[in-house]
Amino acid sequence: MLSVSQGDRGLVRIGTGGRILRAVLLASAFTPCAAIVQTATAQQRTPDADSDGQASPQQESEAPQPAPQDEPIVPDEQFESALPPLGDDINAPLEPMPEPVDRQGVAEAASADAEQDAEDAKREPLEAPGSEIVEPRPLPDEGELAQPLPPIDSFDSTPPPEIAGVEDIDSEIRYETVVEGLEKVDLESRFRDLSALEEGDGEAENAAMVSARAKSDEQLALQLMQSQGYYDAAVTSRIDRPSEPEGALRAVISATPGVRYSFSSITTEGDATVPMGLVDEALPLKPGDPIEAERVQGAEANVSVTLPQKGYPFFQLGQRDILLDGSDHSGAYTLPYDLGPRASFGGFATQGEPVFDPEHIGVLARFDRGDLYDSRDVDDLRKALVSTGLYSTVSVQPQRTGETAPDGTEYVDLLVRQKAGPPRTLAAEAGYRTGQGIRLEGSWTHRNLFPPEGALIVSGVGGTQEQGLSATFRRSNAGRRDRTVMLGVAANHNDYEAYEAYTASLIGRISYDSTPLWQKRFTYSYGFELVGTNEDVWNFDAGERQRKTYFIAALPGTVGFDTSDSLLNPTEGFRINATVSPEAAVKGAFRPYARLKLEGTAYYPVTDSLVIAGRAAVGSIPGIDRDDLPPSRRYYAGGGGSVRGYGYRELGPQAPDGKPIGGRSFNEFSLEARYRFGDFGIVPFIDAGQAYDTIYPRGSDLKFGAGIGGRFYTNFGPLRVDLATPLNPRPGDPSIALYISIGQAF
């Protein structure tokens, strides 16, 4: 486009666009310069007027006659013929301007103009009435211009000492923040948490900084109110000077919330779901609700989470639209979405550095081919892969196959991207208990020496009363999620108050256990034990201690039922565990018997901070006399997992030399009040228990211990420190017992 306009002094303004600009520039080469100058000069001069507004005859005669309005300076035909042909490329470079036809005439005209300018310079300047003649300032000579500039640090940059009504701008000032209006909408506390003025703690370099913070807080207050639905809100700020010379400035943020907007309608746009209305059900918004940013974002997040749990793995939300109506302070909400296909689980695919093949990944999954897609099952599979400890990174994502399932859904494969991590682990554990002493345990584990998940564990124990070495083969997730097969050999030396034993054992077990990832209600284990042990035992016939060697075979089995809410720190629910172990001891003769044990714990939350926990356990060994049992297979009471305050395995019948000899039955009871504050806790407790030489436990002769413990709660469980004292001690029992370990006592 090309536009031409007349300026206030007769100058022509030209606005151009595209290739028209090039045409105008080229045409100017053929336009007579004198005509343009003459037109501009004529328009600048204004004739003097008489009192009646008429020009004088002399002025009238001297004034140039204007050209006729309908005659252009350059005829159209001449202008059009001077234009060069235009091409189709608007971005082509400009063509060179043509040379003037009469170069000599142009040069002579330029020389004449220069001579006329010199004559004009010699004339005396005209003096207008009431004006002064200003002599032109002489130009500096070339020597002065050639001088170097002075260095910048030679200038005095100190500001004036006083500026009218303003204090020294470089001095640090104090201020206080006043908020008005936000308390009406319950936003003042949140505003102060985010405020730039509050972050400055009432101090600033100068008043300009306080003003800048106030301006920033204006926007903050406005955004907070709009996030709560106050779209007509207004905010102002001001800085009030102190009434006293030494007082503080007052930064005032004044807010006017206005009327709160609410939803007039809620509309979702997209394909129909199966069953109908899944998107609307997952969107917890309804007409009349206030238009709050957090409420809207939370509702949309709920939709994005819920639909992939209902069979739509590729569901995506579109951009919301809220049309506000200021007449009734309402908003019409519209949410578009892309549903994607309804899907069911298909197979598995792997990518990257292989750790598990698709077959073993299927063992870890808790769903079968054809089950309706549920993102929670996908998350569970990813967590199970991570919990193996064999990955540095792993991800699980659905991918379309285009294959239709019998129910009309589309099969979706899960793509597992794998990157192996270090398979070896070094671990150490330490603890201390009065009566049991120090116990240190270390282990080396290769978690995938026999793929998949076939681990070799070599461990050692060193302590006051226990020393030993063991090697264990363990296959996790053996044919089923969380099923473990274990085979191990061990050699140990135990030196307790009740007995001293050198033991070699071969143990095998299959178990279905709870894990931190999936705590199960029902658990079980079964296996075998082959034990050879040399132990000291009190011989009542000989009246002395003697060493005897026993060979033991056992088939232990346990079942458990658990409704508690945590493995390491339960706060509600209960647990029941039962153990049955048919055994046979061989020392000159074959003596079969059974070891039975039943234990229950319960947890009751009185408040959010206080939990009452209780424990009861009983045990019995039918089928054999006590003195025919190896001492290591008898029941004892006392210690950190039994009756605190007494020595480990030191309660029960005693030999004539004063050492415990164990029994065929026992009972134990504990009660704790677990009070937690933050990451710490206090636990007063009382325990009771005893071991008996009869087949059934009795209620008589119970020993009681009481104390108090401290807890430090971590992400892997509480650290426990307990101090206990026996309430009805026997001669030789300790006055105070200390217990340090990980996890609650029960």
DOMI-605253 format. One record per residue: x, y, z of N, C-alpha, C in turn. Coordinates in steps of 0.2 Angstrom, whole numbers, plus 5000, padded with zeros to 4 digits. Example, Ala and Ser with C-alpha at 12.3 -4.5 7.8 and 13.67 -1.06 7.14 Angstrom:
506649725039506249785039506649845039
506449895035506849955036506450005039
! end
This chain:
500449945000500050005000500450065000
500250114997500550184997500050235000
500350275004499850335007500250395007
499950455005500250515005499850565009
500150605013499750655018500150715018
499750765019500050835019500250855027
500850875028501050885035500950965036
501050985043500851045045501351105042
501851085039502251135035502351115028
501851085025501851065018502251015016
502550975021503050915019502550855017
502750815013502450765011502650695014
502250665018502450605021502150545017
502650495016502450445011502550375015
501950335015502050275018501950225013
502450175013502450125008502450055010
502350015006502349935008502549895002
502949845002503049804997503449834991
503349814985503749834980503549904977
503049934980502850004978503350054981
503650034986504250084989504750084984
504950034981505450034976505250074970
504650074968504450114962504450194964
504250204970504350284972505050304972
505450264975506150284975506450294968
506350254964506550254957506250324953
505650334954505350394951505550454953
505850464959506050524962506650554958
507050504954507650534951507450574945
506750564943506550604937506150664939
506050684945505650734947506050794948
505950854945506350914945506350944953
506950954955507050974962506751044963
506851084959506651154960505851154961
505551114958504751114959504551094966
504951044968504751024975504951074980
505551114980505751164984505351224984
505151244978504651294977504051284980
503751234980503051214983503151214990
503651184993503751195000503851255003
504251304999504351375002503751415001
503351404996502751444996502251425001
502251365003501751355008501951375015
502651385016502851405023502751475024
502751525019502651595019501951615020
501851655025501151675027501151755026
500751785022500751855020500451895026
500751955028500451995033499752025031
499352025036498652045035498552115038
498052155035497852215038497352205043
497152255046496652245052496052215050
495852225044495252185041495352125038
495952095039496152035037496352025030
496352085026496552085019497352095018
497652065013498352075012498452135008
499052165009499252235006499352214999
499252274995499352264987500052244986
500552274989501252254988501352174989
501052154995501152084997500752044992
500152064989499752024985500152014978
500552074976500852074970501552024971
501852034977502451994977502351924979
501751904981501551834982501551794976
501851734976501851694970501151674969
500951664962500351644961500351564961
499851534965499851464966499651434960
499951374959499751334953499051304953
498751294948498051274948498051204951
497551194955497451134959497451074955
497151074949497051014945497650994941
498151034941498751024937499250994941
499450934940500050904944500650924943
501150924947501850944946502150904941
502050844941502250794935501650764932
501650774925501050744922501050664923
500450634924500350564925500750524920
500650544913500950504908501750504909
502050564911502750564911502950524917
502550524923502750484929502750414927
502150394924502050324922502650294917
502850334913503350314908503950314911
504150354916504750344920504850284924
504250254926504350194930504650134926
505150104929505350044926504849984927
504949934922504449884923504649844930
504049824933504149784939504049714938
504449674942504449604942503949574947
503849514947503349474952503749464958
504349464959504749454965504749524969
504349524975504349584979504949594983
505349534984505949534988506549554983
506449564977507049574973507449634975
508149644974508549704976508349754971
508449814974508249884971508749884965
508549914959508949924953509249994954
509849994951510250064952509850124948
509850174951509550234949509850264942
509450284937509750304931510150374932
510650384928511050444928510650504925
510650564928510350614925510550624917
510050654913510150654906510650714905
510650774908511050824907511550834913
512050794913512550804919512850874919
513050904914513350964914512851014917
512251014915511751064917511651054925
511650994927511550984934512151004938
512851004935513451024939513451104939
513151134933513151204933512651234938
512051204939511551224944511851214951
512251164952512451154959512951204961
513451224956513951284957513551344958
513051364955512651424956512351424963
512151364965511851364972512351374977
512951354976513451364981513651434981
513751474976513951544976513351584979
512751564978512151604981512151594989
512351534991512451524998512951565001
513551574998514051615000513851685001
513551714996513251784996512751795002
512351745003511851755009512251755015
512751715016513151715022513451785024
513651825019513951885020513451945022
512851935021512351985023512251985030
512052045033511952055040511252015041
511251985047510651955049510051995050
509551985048508952025050508752015057
508552075060508352075067507552085067
507252035070506552045071506452085077
505852125077505652165082505652135089
505952165094505952135101506352075102
506852055097507251995098507952015098
508351975101509151985101509451945096
510051975094510451945089510951895093
510851835092511351785096511951775091
512451785093513051775090513251705090
513451675084513551595084514151585088
514151535092514751515096515351485092
515951515093516451495088516651415089
516751385084516951315085517651305088
517751255092518351245094518851225089
519551245090520051225085520151155085
520551135080520651055079521051035085
521451075088521951055093521551035100
520951075101520551055107520150985105
519950975099519550915098520050855098
520650865097521150805097521350785104
521150825109521350815116520950755118
521350705122520950645124520450665130
519950625130519450635136519650625142
519450655148519750645154519450575157
519850545161519550485164518950495168
518550435168517850445171517850455178
518450425182518450425189518650495191
518850545187518950615189518350655190
517750625187517150665188516850645195
516550695198516250695205515550665204
515450605206514750565205514350575211
514550605216514150615222513550655221
512950625223512350665222512250725226
511850775225511750825229511550805236
511750845241511650825248510950815250
510550865247509850865249509450875242
508850835242508350845237507750865240
507450915238506850945241506350885243
506250875249505650835252505850755251
506550735250506750675249507350665253
507350605257507950595261508550565257
509050555260509650525256509450465253
509550455246509250395243509750335244
510350345246510850295247510750265254
510450295259510450265266509850215266
510050165271509550105272508950135276
508350115274507750135277507350075280
506950085284506450035287505750055285
505349995285504650005283504249955286
503649965286503149915288502649895283
502349835283501949815277501249815280
500749855277500049855279499649825273
499249775275498849745270498049755272
497749785267497049805268496549765263
496049735265495549705260495649635259
496249605260496349535258496049485264
495949515270495749475275494949455274
494649495270493949485268493849415264
494349395261494349335257494849285259
495049295265495449245268496149235264
496449285262497049275258497649315261
497549345266498049385269498649345271
498549285274499049245277499449215271
499149195265499449175260499849225256
499549285256499949345253500549355256
500549355263501149375267501649325266
501449255265501949205264502349215257
502049245252502349255246502549325244
502449375249502549445248503249465247
503449505242504149535241504249585247
503749615249503849665255504049625261
503649575263503749535269504449495268
504649475262505249445261505849485263
505749555262506249605264506349615271
505949585275506049595283506049665285
505649715281505549775284506149825283
506649805278507249845277507349845269
507649905267507749915260508349965259
508649965253509150005252508950075251
508350085248508050155247507350155246
507050205246506350215245506050185238
506550185233506350165227506250085227
506650055231506649985232505949965235
505749995240505149985243504549995239
504650045234504050055229504049995224
504649975222504649915217504349855220
504549845227504249785230503449795231
503249855232502549865233502149855226
502449875221502149865214502149785212
502649755214502649675213502149645217
502049675223501449645228500749655225
500749715222500049735219499849675214
500349655210500149595205500049535209
500449525214500349465218499649455221
499449515224498749515227498249505222
498349535216497849535211497749455208
498349425207498349355205498049315210
498149325217497849285222497049285222
496849345221496149355221495849325215
496149335209495849305203495849235203
496349205207496449135207495849105212
495549145216494949125220494249145217
494349175210493649195207493449265207
493949305210493749375210494049415204
493749405199494049435192493949505192
493449535196493449615195493849645201
494249615204494649635209495149695207
495249745211495749795210496249805216
496849825215497349825220497749895218
497849925224498349985223498849985229
499350025228499850025233500150095234
500350115240500650175241501150175247
501550225247502050225252501950285256
501750275262501650335267502250355271
502450415271503050435275502950435282
503450425286503350425293503150485296
502750485301502550545305503050575309
503550535311504150555315504750545311
505250585313505850585309506250515309
506150485314506550415315506050365313
505450375311504950325310505050285304
504650235303504750185297504250205292
504350195285503950205280503350155281
502750165278502250115278502050105271
502150035269501950015262501249985263
500850015260500149995260499849965254
499649905255499349865249498549865250
498249895246497449905247497149865242
496749815244496349765239495649775239
495249775234494549775233494349715229
494149665233494049595229493449605224
492949635226492349635222491949575222
491549555218491049495218491449435215
491249385219491649315217491249285211
491549265206491249225200491149155202
490649125199490449055200490249025193
490248955193490148925187489348925185
489248945179488548945177488348875173
488848845170488748785167489448745167
489448675167490048635166489848585160
490348595155490248555149490848515147
490848455145491348415143491248395136
491748405131491648385124492148335122
491948285119492348225117491848165115
492248115113491848045112491548015118
491047975117490647945123491147895126
491147885132491547835136491047765137
491447715138491047655140491347635147
490847635152490147655152490047725151
489447755150489347825148489547865154
489747925153489847975158490447975163
490947935161491547925165491947995166
491948035161492248105161491948145166
491248145165490848195170490848165177
490848105178490948075185491648095188
492148095184492848105187492948185187
492548225185492648295185492248325191
492548335197492148355203491948435203
491648455197491448525197490648525195
490348575198489648585197489448655197
488848675193488648745193488548765200
488748835201488648865207489348865211
489748815209490448815213490848885211
491248905216491648965214492148945209
492348995205492948975200493548985203
493848935206494448935210494948895206
495548925205496048895201496248825203
496348825210496648755213496048705212
495448725213494848675212494848655205
494948695200494848675193495448635191
496048655193496648615191496648545195
496348545201496348475204495848435201
495248465199494748425196494948395189
495348435185495548415179496148355180
496548365185497048315186496648245188
496148255192495748195194495448155187
495248195183495048165176495648125173
496248165173496748135169497048075173
496948065179497148005183496647955182
495947965182495447915183495347885176
495347915171495147885164495647825162
496347835163496847785162496747725167
496347735172496247675177495547645175
495247675170494547645168494647615160
495247605158495347575152495547615146
495747685147495847725142496547755143
497047715141497747735142498047795139
497747815133497947875129497447935130
497147935135496647995136497048055137
496848115134497148175135496648225136
496748275140496348335141496548385136
496048425133496148485129496248545133
496248605130496348665134495648695136
495548705142494948725145494748795143
494148805143493848875141493348895146
493448955149492948985154492749055151
492149055149491849115146491549155152
491849215154491549255160491049305157
490549305162489949355160489949405166
490149465165490149515170489449535172
488949525169488249545171488049515177
488149445177487949405183488549375186
489149395185489749365188489749295188
489749265182489749195181490149175175
490349105175490749085170490549015167
490549015160490348945157490948905156
491048845159491648805158491548755153
492048745149492048695144492748665144
492748595144493348555144493348505138
493748515133493748465128494248405130
494148355127494648295128494648245122
495248215122495348165117495348095120
494848055119494747995123495247945121
495347925115495847875113495447805113
495747755111495447685111495347655118
494847625119494747585125495147525125
495547505130496047455129496047405134
496347345133496547295137497247275137
497547235142498247225142498347165137
498947175133499147125129499747095131
500347105128500947075130501447125132
502147105132502647145134503147145129
503547205129504047215124504647255128
505247235127505847265130506247305126
506547355129507047395125507647415129
508247425126508747445130509147385133
509547395138510047345141509647295145
509547235142509147185145509347165153
508847165157508847135164508447075164
507847085163507347025163507047025156
506846965154506546945147505746955149
505346965143504646975144504346925148
504546865148504246805152504246825159
504846845162504946855169504546925171
504546975166504147035168503447015169
503146965165502446945166502346915172
502846885175502846855182502746905187
503046965186502947025191502347055190
501947055185501347085184500747055187
500347095190499747075193499147075189
499247065183498647065178498747015172
498246995169498346945164498146975157
498346945152498146965145497446965144
497147015142496447025141496047065147
496447075152496147115158496047185155
495547225157495447295156496047335158
496347375154496847415156496747465162
497247465166497147505173497847525174
497947595174498647625175498947605182
498447595187498747575193499147505193
498947465189499347395188499947415185
499947455180500647475177501047505182
500847555186501247585191501547525196
501147485198501347425202501847385199
501847375192502347335189503047375189
502947435188503547475188503947475194
503547485200503747485207504147415208
503747365206504047295207504747285203
504747315197505447305194505947345198
505747405200506247445204506447415210
506047385214506147345220506647295220
506747265214507247205213507947235214
508047295213508747325214509147315209
508947295203509347275197509347325192
509047385193508947435188509247495190
509647535185509747605187509247645184
508847635179508247665177507847615173
507147625174506647575171506047615170
505747605164505047645163504647595160
503947605161503447555158502947605155
502847595148502347635144501947595140
501247615139500847575134500947595127
500947545123500947565116500447525112
500147555107499647525103499847475098
499447425097499547365093499047365087
498447395088497947395082497647325082
497747285087497447215087496847225092
496247195089495647205093495547135097
495347145103495247095108494447065107
494347015110493646985109493147025112
493247065117492747115120492647175116
493047185110493047245107493547305109
493947295114494447335116495047325111
495547365112496147355108496747335113
497047285111497647255115498147315115
498447325121498947365122499547335125
500147335121500747305124501047355129
501447335134501847375138502547375136
502847425135503547435133503947445139
504447405141504847415147505547435144
505747495146506347515144506847505150
507347465149507747445154508547465154
508747485159509547495160509747465166
510247415166510447385172510847425176
510747415183511147445188511647395191
512047415196512547375199512147315203
512347255201511947195205512247175211
512847205214513147185220512947235225
512947215232512747255237513147235243
513447285247513747275253513347305258
513147265264512747295269513047275276
512847315281513047305288512547325292
512547295298512047305303512347305310
512147345315512447345321511847355327
511947325332511447335338511747315344
511447335350511647325356511047305361
511147255365510647245370510947215377
510747245382511047225389510847155390
511347115392511247045393511447005386
511347035381511547005374512147035371
512347095373512947125371512947155364
513447165361513547195354513447145349
513047155344512947115338513147155332
513547125327513747155321513647105316
513347125310513247085305513347115298
513747085294513847115287513747055282
513647085276513447035270513647065264
513747015259513947035252513446995248
513047035243512547005239512647015232
512546965228512546975221511746955219
511347005217510646995217510446955210
510846945205510646915199511246875197
511546835201512046795199511846735195
511146715196510846655193510146685190
510246715184509546755182509046705181
508346725181508246795184508146795192
508446845195508346855202508646805206
509146765204509446715208510046745211
510046755218510546795222510946745226
511546765227512046735231512146785237
512146755243512246805249512746765254
513246805255513746775260513746825265
513646805272513546845277513946825283
514146865288514446845294514246885300
514246855305513946885312514546885317
514646935320515146945326514846985331
514946955337514646985343514846955349
514546985355514746955361514546885362
513946865360513646805361513546765355
513746785349513546755343514146765338
514346715335514846725329514646665324
514746685317514546635312514646655305
514546615301514646625294514046585290
513846615285513346575281513346595274
513046555269513046565262512346545260
511946585256511246575255511146585247
510746535244510546555238509746565238
509546625235508846645236508646665229
508046635227507746665221507146695222
507046765221506546805222506046795216
505346805218504846805213504946735209
504946685212505046615209504446595206
504246605200503646575197503046615199
503146655204502546695206502746765210
502446815209502646875212502646865220
503246885223503346885230503446815233
503546765229503646705232504446695231
504746665237505446665238505646595239
506146565236506446505237507146515240
507246485245507946495249508246425251
508946425250509346365252509946395255
510146375261510746405264511046355269
511746365270512146325274512446375279
512546355286512746405291513146365296
513646405299514046375304514046425310
513846415316513746465321514046445328
514246495332514446475339514046525343
513646495347513246535352513446525359
513546585363513746575370513246615374
512646585376512246625380512246595387
511946635392511946615399511646545399
511146525395510746465396511146405393
511546415388511946365385512446385380
512946345378513446365373513446305368
513346325361513246275356513746295350
513946245347514246245340513846205335
513546245330513046215326513146225319
513046175315513046175308512346155305
512146195300511446185298511346185290
510846155288510646155281509946175281
509746225278509046255278508746265271
508146245270507746265264507046285266
506846335262506246365264505846395257
505246385257504846425252504346465256
504346535254503946575258503546625253
502946645255502546695252502546755257
502946805256503046855261502746925259
502546965265502447035264503047075262
502947125258503547175256503247245258
503747285258503547355259503147385253
503247355247502847375241502147345241
502047285244501447255244501347215251
501047245256500947205262500347165262
500447095263499847055261499547035268
498847015267498446995273498646925275
498746885270498946815271499646795269
500046765273500746745271500846675274
501346645271501446575273502246565272
502446505275503146485273503146405275
503546365272503646295274504346275271
504646225275505346205273505546155277
506246145277506546095281507146125285
507446095290508046105293508346045295
509046035294509445985296510046015300
510045995306510446035311510945975315
511545995315512045955319512246005324
512245995331512446035336512746005342
513246035344513646015350513546065356
513146045361512946095366513146065373
513246115378513246095385512546095388
512446045392511846035395511946015403
511446035407511546015414511245945415
511645895417511445825418511245825425
510545815426510345805433510545745437
510645695433510845625436511545635438
512045665434512745675436512845735440
512345785440512445845444512945895442
513045895435513545935432513345945425
513745995422513546015415514045965411
513745945405514045905401513945925393
514345905389514245925382514045865378
513545875374513145825370513045845363
513045795359512945815352512245785350
511945825346511245815344511145825336
510745775333510545785326509845795326
509645855322508945875322508645875315
508045855314507745865308507045895309
506845945305506245985307505946005300
505246005300504846035295504446095297
504746145298504346205300503946235295
503346265298502846295294502546355297
502446405294502046465297501546495293
501046515296500446555293500346615296
500146675293500046735296499446775292
499146815297498546855294498746925297
498746975293498947035294498447095292
498147135296497747185294498047255296
498647255298498947315300499147365294
499247425296499347475290500047485289
500547445292501247455290501647395293
502247385290502647325292503047345298
503347405297503847425302503547475308
503047515306502747555311501947555310
501647505313500947495312500647545317
500047575315499647615319498947595320
498747545316498047515317498047445314
497547405316497447335314497747285319
497747225316498047175321498447125316
498847075320499247025316499146965320
499146905317499146835320499546795316
500046765320500546715317500546655321
500546595317500546535320501146495317
501446455321502046415319501946345321
502046295317502046225319502646195315
503046165320503646135317503746055320
503546005316503645935318504445925318
504645895323505445885323505545825326
506145805325506445745329507145755331
507345735337508045745339508345675340
508945665338509245595338509845605342
509845565348510445565352510445495355
510645445352510545375354509945345352
509345385352508745365350508345415346
507845395343507445445339506845465343
506845535344506345565348505945615345
505345605342504945655338504545695343
504445755341504045805345503845865341
503545915343503245965339503346035343
503546085340503646145343503046195340
502646215345502046255343502146325346
501846375342501946445344501346485341
501046525345500446575343500546645345
500546685341500746755343500246805340
499946855344499546905341499746975343
499647025339499747095341499147135338
499047195342498547235340498747305341
498447355337498647425337497947465337
497947505341497347555342497547625342
497347665337497447735337496947775341
497247795347496847845352496747905349
497247935346497248005343497747995337
497848055333498248055327499048045330
499148065336499848055339499948005344
499347965346499447915351499147855349
499547795349499347725347499447685353
498947645355499047595360499147525357
499747495358499947435355500047375360
499747315359499847265363500047195360
500347155364500647085361500447035366
500346975363500246915368500546855364
500946815367501246755364501246695368
501046635366501146575370501446515366
501746475369502146415365502146355369
502146295366502146235369502546185365
502846135368503246075365502946015368
502545985364502245915367502645865363
502645805367502945745364503645725366
503945765371504645745373504745775380
505145745384505345775390505845835389
505845875394506245935393507045915393
507245865397507945845397508145815391
507645785387507845755381507945805375
507745865376507745915371508445945371
508745955365509345995365509146065368
509646095371509446165375509246215369
509546215363509446265358508746265356
508346205357507646195354507146205360
507346225366506846235371506646305371
506146325375505846395375506146435381
506246495380506546545385506146605385
506246645390505946715390506446765393
506246825391506746875393507146905387
507246975388507647005382507247055378
507547085373507247135369506547115366
506547055363505947035360505447005364
505547005371505146965375504947005381
505246995387505147035393505747085394
505747145392506247195393506447205400
507047215402507247225409507647165411
507547105408507847045410508347025405
508846985407509346965402509046915396
509446915391509146875385509146805387
508546775386508446705387508646685394
508546725399508746705406508146695411
507446705408506946685412506746615411
506446585417506246515416506546475422
506546405421506846365426507546375426
507846355432508646365432508946295435
509546285433509946235435510146245442
510446195445510746205452511346255452
511646265446512146315446511946385444
511246395444510946465444510846485436
511046445432510946465425510246435422
509946475417509346455415509446385411
508946345411508946285407508346275402
507946325402507346325397506846285399
506246285395505646245397505346215391
504746195392504346165386503746215385
503646265388503146315387503346385389
502946435387503046505389502446545387
502446605390501946655389502246725390
502046765386502246835386501746885384
501746945387501246995386501647065386
501447115382501747175382501147225380
501247285383500847345382501247405381
501147445376501447505374501047565373
501247625375500847685373501347725368
501247725362501647755357501447825355
501747875358501647945357502147975352
501848005347502348035342502248105341
502748145340502748215339503248235334
503048245327503548255322503848195320
504548195320504948135318505248105324
504948125330505148095336504548065340
504748015345504147985349504447965356
503947955360504047935367503647875368
503847815371503547755372503647725379
503147735383503147705389502847635388
503147585392502947515391502947475397
502647415397502647365402502647295399
503047255401503047185399502947135404
502747075402502747015407502846955404
503046905407503146835404503546785409
503546725406503946675410503946615406
504446565407504546505404504446445409
504146395407503946345412504146275409
504246225414504546165412503946115411
503346135411502746095410502546105402
502046065400501946065393501446125391
501046145396500646205396500846265400
500846325397501046385401500646395407
500846415413500446435418500446515419
499946535423499946605424500246635430
500646585434500946605440501646625439
501946655444502646675443502846715437
502446755435502646805430503146855432
503546875427504046925429503846985425
503947045428503747105425504347155424
504247185418504747235417504447305414
504647355416504347425413504947465411
504747515407505247565405504947615400
505447655397505247705393505747705387
505447715381505847715375505847785371
506347795367506347845362506247825355
505947855350505947835343506147895339
506547885334506647925329506447895322
505947935319505647905313505947925307
506147875303506447885296506047855291
506247865284505847835279505847765278
506347725282506347655282506147625288
505847665293505647635299505947675305
505647665311505947695317506547665320
506947715322507547685326507347685333
507447635337507147615343507747615349
507647655354508047655360507647645366
507647585370507247575375507747565382
507447595387507747585394507247545398
507447495401506947455405507247425412
506847415416507047395423506547335425
506847285428506347235431505947255437
505347245437504947265443504947215449
505047145447505147095453505747055451
506347085452506947055450507146995454
507546955452507846895455508546915457
508846885461509546905463509946895457
510346945455510846945449510546975443
509846995443509547025437509847095437
509847125431510147195430509647245433
509947305435509447355437509147395431
509547405426509347445420509547405414
509147395409509347365403509247415397
509647415392509647455386509547415380
509147435375509047405369509047455363
509447435358509447485352509347445346
508847455342508747425336508347465331
508147435325507747465320507047435320
506547475320505847445320505547445327
504947445327504547445334504747375337
504647375344504747305347504247255345
503647275342503247225340502747255335
! end
